[in-house]
Amino acid sequence: MLRSSQRLALSAVRRSIPSSCRMAVSVPVPPASEESVRRNQDPDAVAVVVGGSRGIGLAMAEQLATRFGGSKVFVTGRNPAAACEQLTTLLKSHSGKVEAVPMDLGDESSVQSAVAKISEATGGRVDILINTVGILHDQQEAENLGRMPERNLQQITPEWMMRNFVVNTMGPALVIKHFSPLMHVNTKKEGSRPRSVIATLSARVGSISDNGMGGWYSYRVSKAGQNQLTKTASLELKRKGCIVVALHPGTVKTSLSAPFHANVKPEKLFEVDHAAKMLLDVVDSLEASDTGEFYDFSRAKIPW
C-alpha cells in the first residue's frame, strides 16, 4: 500500500504528464516473438493494410513502411486515388515499397481484383494482413437516429443494421476468404517462412461477456459477428500456419469515434500514431499459441 504522501507525489507526477501521453507511459511494449523478428527482417515479406487510406489504417501503413523490412506494404481503400494528402505523401516518400490498391470490401469482385493484383506483384504471398475498416455511425446523416448507434430497440432500422453487417462482418469475411490462400505456410517444412498473421480491428463492445451497458445494437451485433468470424477462421487457418486474432484499439482520435470524444477521459483518448504503434507492437508479439484470441492495445485478453 502507498502512503498518503506517496499517493500525493504520484498524483502530482501524473498531472505533470500531458494527457495524450499518460496512457503511453502505462502500457509496456510487449516483447517481439522470434517469428515476428524473422518476418520483419525477411526482404521478401509482404504486408497488406485494408482501409489504409485514412485514420488508424493509414498510421499503421506509415509505421510499417519503416519498421517492416519486407519488400512491399499495400494499402487498400475504396478510392485511394482521391485519398488524403497524407497518403499521397506516404506513397511518394516510400515509392516502390508502399503501393495503394483500390478495393471495396463490400463488393466481392472488387476484393478478388485487389487480391489478384497483389498476388501478381508478390508471387502469391502475403505475410501480414491487417483489416482496419469499420463503421459505427454516419456523420452525414447524424440527425437521423437510425444512422447513429441505437440507444434502444425502437431505434433499430433494417437498413442501418444491414450496413453495419456489410462493413463490420461480411467485409472482413470476404477479405479473409480471398487473402488467406496467399498466407498458407507449411511450418513442418524445413526452412519455411514464419507463420503469417491476420489481425482484424474489432471492438470491446463486440464482446458478449463484457456487455454490461446495452445499446449500440447494430454495432455490437455486427462486431460480435466479426469476432465469431475471427475465432472460426483461426481454427481453420491454424492448420495452415496462420495466426488469426482480433484487436481492440481503444478510443482513437479518428472520424469513427469523433462524436463520442467528449465522453472519454483525456488519458484514454489515443492519438492515431500512438494507437497504431501499440497495435503493431501486439502484432509483433504474437506466437502460434495466440491464434484465436481477442486482445486490446496493451495485449490484455478480452473475453469473447
C-alpha positions as CSV (number, residue, x, y, z in Angstrom):
1,M,0.0,0.0,0.0
2,L,1.2,3.5,-0.8
3,R,1.4,6.0,2.0
4,S,-0.6,9.2,1.7
5,S,2.5,11.3,0.9
6,Q,3.5,8.8,-1.8
7,R,0.0,8.9,-3.4
8,L,0.1,12.7,-3.5
9,A,3.5,12.6,-5.1
10,L,2.4,10.1,-7.7
11,S,-0.7,12.1,-8.4
12,A,1.5,15.2,-9.0
13,V,3.7,13.3,-11.4
14,R,0.6,12.1,-13.4
15,R,-0.7,15.7,-13.6
16,S,2.6,16.9,-14.9
17,I,2.4,14.4,-17.9
18,P,0.4,15.7,-20.9
19,S,-2.9,13.8,-21.1
20,S,-2.1,12.5,-24.6
21,C,1.0,10.8,-23.2
22,R,-0.3,9.3,-19.9
23,M,-1.6,6.1,-21.4
24,A,1.6,5.6,-23.4
25,V,3.6,5.6,-20.1
26,S,1.4,3.0,-18.5
27,V,1.3,0.5,-21.4
28,P,4.5,-1.6,-21.6
29,V,5.8,-2.7,-25.0
30,P,5.3,-6.5,-25.3
31,P,8.4,-8.3,-26.5
32,A,8.5,-9.3,-30.1
33,S,8.2,-13.0,-30.9
34,E,11.0,-14.9,-32.6
35,E,8.8,-15.4,-35.6
36,S,7.9,-11.8,-35.9
37,V,11.6,-10.8,-35.8
38,R,12.3,-13.2,-38.7
39,R,9.2,-12.0,-40.6
40,N,10.1,-8.3,-40.2
41,Q,13.6,-9.0,-41.4
42,D,12.6,-11.0,-44.4
43,P,13.3,-8.9,-47.5
44,D,10.5,-10.8,-49.4
45,A,7.8,-10.4,-46.8
46,V,4.6,-8.6,-47.7
47,A,2.1,-6.6,-45.6
48,V,-1.4,-5.5,-46.5
49,V,-3.4,-2.9,-44.6
50,V,-7.1,-3.0,-45.5
51,G,-8.5,0.5,-45.0
52,G,-5.0,2.0,-45.1
53,S,-6.0,5.2,-46.9
54,R,-7.0,7.1,-43.7
55,G,-7.2,7.1,-40.0
56,I,-5.6,4.3,-37.9
57,G,-5.1,2.2,-41.1
58,L,-3.0,4.9,-42.7
59,A,-1.0,5.4,-39.5
60,M,-0.2,1.7,-39.4
61,A,0.8,1.7,-43.0
62,E,3.1,4.7,-42.3
63,Q,4.8,2.8,-39.5
64,L,5.0,-0.4,-41.4
65,A,6.8,1.4,-44.1
66,T,9.8,2.0,-41.8
67,R,9.6,-0.8,-39.1
68,F,8.8,-3.6,-41.6
69,G,11.8,-4.9,-43.5
70,G,9.7,-6.6,-46.2
71,S,9.5,-5.8,-49.9
72,K,6.0,-4.4,-50.0
73,V,3.3,-2.7,-47.9
74,F,0.0,-2.5,-49.8
75,V,-2.8,-0.2,-48.6
76,T,-6.3,-0.6,-49.8
77,G,-9.2,1.8,-50.0
78,R,-12.3,2.3,-52.0
79,N,-10.7,5.2,-53.9
80,P,-7.1,5.7,-52.9
81,A,-6.5,7.9,-55.9
82,A,-8.7,10.5,-54.2
83,A,-7.3,9.9,-50.7
84,C,-5.9,12.5,-48.4
85,E,-2.6,14.3,-48.8
86,Q,-1.1,12.2,-46.0
87,L,-1.4,9.0,-48.1
88,T,-0.1,10.8,-51.2
89,T,3.0,11.8,-49.2
90,L,3.5,8.3,-47.9
91,L,3.3,6.8,-51.5
92,K,5.8,9.3,-52.7
93,S,8.3,9.0,-49.8
94,H,8.2,5.2,-50.0
95,S,7.8,4.8,-53.7
96,G,8.5,1.2,-54.7
97,K,7.7,-0.1,-51.2
98,V,4.2,1.3,-50.4
99,E,1.5,0.9,-53.0
100,A,-2.2,1.7,-53.0
101,V,-4.7,-0.7,-54.4
102,P,-8.4,0.1,-54.9
103,M,-10.7,-2.3,-53.0
104,D,-14.3,-2.1,-51.8
105,L,-14.6,-4.8,-49.1
106,G,-18.4,-4.8,-49.6
107,D,-18.0,-5.9,-53.2
108,E,-16.6,-9.4,-53.6
109,S,-15.4,-8.8,-57.2
110,S,-13.5,-5.8,-56.0
111,V,-11.9,-7.8,-53.3
112,Q,-11.0,-10.6,-55.8
113,S,-9.5,-8.0,-58.2
114,A,-7.3,-6.4,-55.4
115,V,-6.1,-9.9,-54.3
116,A,-5.2,-10.8,-57.9
117,K,-3.2,-7.6,-58.3
118,I,-1.3,-8.1,-55.1
119,S,-0.7,-11.8,-55.8
120,E,0.7,-11.0,-59.2
121,A,3.0,-8.3,-57.7
122,T,4.3,-10.6,-54.9
123,G,4.4,-14.0,-56.5
124,G,1.3,-15.1,-54.5
125,R,2.5,-14.1,-51.0
126,V,1.1,-12.1,-48.1
127,D,2.7,-12.3,-44.6
128,I,0.7,-9.7,-42.6
129,L,-2.9,-8.8,-43.2
130,I,-4.5,-6.1,-41.1
131,N,-8.1,-5.1,-41.5
132,T,-8.9,-1.7,-40.1
133,V,-12.2,-0.9,-41.8
134,G,-15.3,-0.4,-39.7
135,I,-18.5,1.7,-39.3
136,L,-20.1,3.0,-36.2
137,H,-22.1,6.0,-37.4
138,D,-22.7,8.2,-40.4
139,Q,-22.0,11.8,-39.6
140,Q,-23.5,13.0,-42.8
141,E,-26.8,11.6,-41.6
142,A,-26.3,12.2,-37.9
143,E,-29.7,13.9,-37.4
144,N,-31.2,10.5,-38.3
145,L,-31.0,8.3,-35.2
146,G,-31.0,5.3,-37.5
147,R,-27.6,6.4,-38.6
148,M,-26.1,6.6,-35.1
149,P,-25.6,3.9,-32.6
150,E,-29.0,3.0,-31.3
151,R,-29.8,3.7,-27.6
152,N,-32.8,1.4,-27.5
153,L,-34.6,-1.3,-29.5
154,Q,-37.1,1.2,-31.1
155,Q,-34.2,2.9,-32.9
156,I,-33.2,-0.2,-34.9
157,T,-33.7,0.0,-38.6
158,P,-33.1,-2.8,-41.1
159,E,-31.1,-0.6,-43.4
160,W,-28.7,0.6,-40.8
161,M,-28.2,-2.9,-39.3
162,M,-27.5,-4.4,-42.7
163,R,-25.0,-1.7,-43.5
164,N,-23.2,-2.5,-40.2
165,F,-23.1,-6.1,-41.1
166,V,-21.8,-5.5,-44.6
167,V,-18.9,-3.3,-43.4
168,N,-18.1,-4.9,-40.0
169,T,-18.9,-8.6,-40.6
170,M,-19.3,-9.6,-44.3
171,G,-16.4,-7.3,-45.5
172,P,-13.8,-8.9,-43.1
173,A,-15.1,-12.4,-44.1
174,L,-14.5,-11.7,-47.8
175,V,-11.1,-10.2,-47.0
176,I,-10.0,-13.3,-45.1
177,K,-11.6,-15.7,-47.6
178,H,-9.7,-14.3,-50.6
179,F,-6.4,-13.2,-48.9
180,S,-5.8,-16.3,-46.8
181,P,-4.8,-18.6,-49.7
182,L,-1.8,-16.3,-50.1
183,M,-0.9,-16.7,-46.4
184,H,-0.6,-20.5,-46.0
185,V,2.7,-21.6,-44.5
186,N,3.9,-25.2,-44.2
187,T,5.5,-24.9,-40.8
188,K,6.7,-28.5,-40.9
189,K,8.9,-27.9,-43.9
190,E,12.5,-27.1,-43.0
191,G,13.4,-23.5,-43.9
192,S,9.8,-22.4,-44.2
193,R,9.0,-18.8,-43.7
194,P,7.4,-17.6,-40.4
195,R,3.7,-18.0,-39.7
196,S,1.6,-15.4,-41.3
197,V,-0.7,-13.1,-39.3
198,I,-4.2,-11.9,-39.9
199,A,-5.3,-9.1,-37.4
200,T,-8.7,-7.6,-37.7
201,L,-9.7,-4.5,-35.7
202,S,-12.7,-5.2,-33.7
203,A,-14.1,-3.5,-30.6
204,R,-14.6,-4.3,-26.9
205,V,-18.3,-3.6,-27.3
206,G,-18.5,-6.7,-29.6
207,S,-17.7,-8.9,-26.6
208,I,-20.9,-10.7,-25.4
209,S,-19.3,-11.4,-22.0
210,D,-18.2,-7.8,-21.5
211,N,-21.6,-6.2,-22.3
212,G,-22.8,-4.5,-19.2
213,M,-24.2,-1.3,-20.8
214,G,-26.5,-2.4,-23.6
215,G,-27.4,-0.2,-26.5
216,W,-25.5,0.3,-29.8
217,Y,-27.4,-2.7,-31.2
218,S,-26.2,-2.8,-34.8
219,Y,-22.6,-2.1,-34.0
220,R,-22.4,-4.6,-31.1
221,V,-24.1,-7.3,-33.1
222,S,-22.0,-6.8,-36.2
223,K,-18.8,-6.7,-34.2
224,A,-19.8,-9.9,-32.3
225,G,-20.3,-11.5,-35.7
226,Q,-16.8,-10.3,-36.7
227,N,-15.4,-11.8,-33.5
228,Q,-17.1,-15.1,-34.3
229,L,-15.6,-14.9,-37.8
230,T,-12.2,-14.4,-36.4
231,K,-12.4,-17.2,-33.9
232,T,-13.8,-19.6,-36.5
233,A,-11.2,-18.7,-39.2
234,S,-8.5,-19.1,-36.6
235,L,-9.4,-22.8,-36.2
236,E,-9.3,-23.5,-39.9
237,L,-6.1,-21.4,-40.7
238,K,-4.2,-22.7,-37.6
239,R,-3.5,-25.8,-39.6
240,K,-2.2,-23.7,-42.5
241,G,0.4,-21.8,-40.5
242,C,-1.6,-18.6,-40.0
243,I,-2.2,-16.7,-36.7
244,V,-5.6,-15.0,-36.6
245,V,-6.6,-12.5,-33.9
246,A,-9.0,-9.7,-33.2
247,L,-7.6,-6.4,-31.8
248,H,-9.4,-3.7,-29.8
249,P,-7.6,-0.3,-30.4
250,G,-9.2,1.6,-27.6
251,T,-10.8,5.0,-28.4
252,V,-8.7,6.7,-31.0
253,K,-9.0,10.2,-32.4
254,T,-10.5,9.3,-35.7
255,S,-13.7,10.1,-37.5
256,L,-15.1,6.7,-36.4
257,S,-15.3,7.8,-32.7
258,A,-15.4,11.6,-33.2
259,P,-19.0,12.1,-31.9
260,F,-18.1,10.4,-28.6
261,H,-14.8,12.0,-27.8
262,A,-16.4,14.4,-25.2
263,N,-17.4,11.3,-23.1
264,V,-13.9,9.9,-23.0
265,K,-11.3,10.7,-20.3
266,P,-8.3,12.5,-22.0
267,E,-5.8,9.9,-20.9
268,K,-8.0,7.2,-22.6
269,L,-8.3,9.0,-25.9
270,F,-5.4,7.9,-28.0
271,E,-3.6,9.8,-30.8
272,V,-3.7,7.9,-34.0
273,D,0.0,7.3,-34.3
274,H,0.2,6.1,-30.7
275,A,-2.7,3.7,-31.2
276,A,-1.1,2.4,-34.4
277,K,2.2,1.7,-32.6
278,M,0.6,-0.1,-29.7
279,L,-1.4,-2.4,-32.1
280,L,1.7,-3.2,-34.3
281,D,3.6,-4.0,-31.1
282,V,0.9,-6.5,-30.2
283,V,1.1,-8.0,-33.8
284,D,4.8,-8.3,-33.4
285,S,4.4,-10.1,-30.1
286,L,2.1,-12.9,-31.4
287,E,3.0,-16.5,-31.0
288,A,1.4,-19.6,-32.6
289,S,-0.5,-20.2,-29.3
290,D,-2.1,-16.8,-29.5
291,T,-4.3,-17.6,-32.5
292,G,-8.0,-17.3,-31.9
293,E,-7.6,-14.7,-29.2
294,F,-9.0,-11.2,-28.7
295,Y,-6.5,-8.6,-27.4
296,D,-6.7,-5.0,-26.6
297,F,-4.0,-2.4,-27.3
298,S,-2.0,-3.4,-24.2
299,R,-2.1,-7.1,-25.2
300,A,-4.6,-7.8,-22.4
301,K,-7.1,-10.6,-23.3
302,I,-10.7,-9.6,-23.9
303,P,-13.4,-12.3,-23.4
304,W,-15.4,-13.2,-26.5
